[in-house]
Amino acid sequence: MTAPTRRSREAAMPFIMLTVLIDMVAIGLIIPVLPHLVGTFTDNATDKTLWFGVVAFAFGFANFFGSPILGALSDRYGRRPVLLIGFTGLALSFFVTAMASALWVLIVVRLFSGAMQSNIAVANAYVADISAPHERAKRFGMLGAMFGIGFILGPAAGGLLGGMDLHLPFYVAGCLALVNGVYGVLVLPESLPPERRRPFEWKRANPVSSLSGLSQLQGVGLLVWVIGLSGLAQFTLHMTWVLYTELKFGWGPFETGWSLFAVGVMSALVQGLLLGRLLKRFSARRLAVMGLLSSALAFLAWGAASQGWMMYAVIVANVLGFAGAASIQSIVSNAADARHQGQTMGAVAGLNSLMAVIAPVVGPSLLAAVSHLPQGDWRIGAPYYFCAILQALATLLAIRHFRTHQAAPSAVTASPETTPAAP
């Protein structure tokens, strides 16, 4: 790789980081208020919980089919145009949600948004395009830090705006998505050169084929199950956090927004500042296992928490949990070649979307089953006890996988001088 090319790739990293930051601020704005918006169309806590699950299910269902297709399209036409499609879909979904006058409108718009939006998968493929294999864990961590900062700014602002008007965060989020679209058109460079693109094939882009291809990548295997179980736990957390803290501690949008602010701070600190140091001390594989185990303990503690401040204490203590995801992401990315990064990241996003389909059925259902219990009852933590079991199983599978598969040489021995950012 020539020096100018390397410099241009280094310059591209801040561009995609800013793109992800704006994207996550927009998404974070609506997290504290979407369940409460759903609640305006329902009569009681049980119906609110179940219908929020339906709304969330709609997004995950559509995204399960859309992510592999858009990921494969990004391998054919480049990352930039597919990201622009995502920004447009996201903006439209926010504005229509703000104006929704019935539950069926919310469900339809979440279907549309899920089908059009695969920004996370394409952003990960973008980072893989511009990074050598040995750099990917750290750079995925940098991208994760942008997610964290987005969750510092977004939910806190969403909670404050939602306290004024439940619809206001959606209008603001839509405007931010439009800003991101303009930024993408005017500034964001393309990361995938024409010579590394490949033809689009429907038979490889459907979600079943993409998941099958993901599991067959050398060095991935059981990690598909690890990603799936861990993803189901994380999405169950997302689906229930607002409603769980409302039932157990009486929190509203303001308190929920600040709790998510704390999550964002920890994510940004760990992935932006500590991850590089952790990777110098531990291999990506060991860090992945420690992260899974830490998350399992965190879920157990969240479920058992009897006071609101304990939720913050667990967030702060779960340092390794914030580092594990980037490690697993880098292992999977290094297993794919340069022409298949979009498809591979799309398959991972599709797998997570499948878990996002299941989570709204499982999580809110578990929460609805205990919603009649008095505030503070330990049994209200049922969804998080379930998540702890999922994370424990993922930890055991990861240990088994790493014991039976040797590390990929490229991830260990590659250096900037001997290995190009993408072959």
Buried (B, 14 or more C-beta within 10 A) or exposed (E): EEEEEBEEBEEBBEBBBBBBBBBBBBBBBBBBBBBBBBBEBBEEBBBBBBBBBBBBBBBBBBBBBBBBBBBBBBBBBBBBBBBBBBBBBBBBBBBBBBEBEEBEBBBBBBBBBBBBBBBBBBBBBBBBBBBBBBBBBBBBBBBBBBBBBBBBBBBBBBBBBBBEEBBBBBBBBBBBBBBBBEBBEEEBBBBBEEEBBBEBEEEBBBBEBBBEBBBEBEBBBBBBBBBBBBBBBBBBBBBBBBBBBBBBBEBBBEBBBBBBBBBBBBBBBBBBEBBEEBBEEBBBBBBBBBBBBBBBBBBBBBBBBEEBEBBBEBBEBBBBBBBBBBBBBBBBBBBBEBBBBBBBBBBBBBBBBBBBBBBBBBBBBBBBBBBEBEEBEBEBBBBBBBBBBBBBBBBBBBBBBBEEBEBBEBBEEBEEEEBBBBE
